[in-house]
Amino acid sequence: MTRTYPLRHPVPEPPPEVWREWDVRKALYDLVSRRALDADIS
């Protein structure tokens, strides 16, 4: 099962720090989701 995330729209192009923050939030979300899935499985 794959989760879908908002696509990065090419226009307008936000500054790099926005993408870094978004990547960090996505990574945290992935980590929390993975832990939640592991808890459901176990």
Residue, then its C-alpha position, 0 to 999 in steps of 0.5 A: m500500500t503506497r501513500t500519496y504525497p502532494l506533488r511538487h508543483p514546478v510553478p511557482e518554484p519556492p525557495p530551497e529552504v521550503w523544500r528542506e522543511w517539507d522534506v523533513r516533515k515528510a520524513l517525520y510523517d513517514l517515520v510516524s506512519r511506519r511506527a504506527l503500522d508496526a504497532d498495528i502489525s504487532 
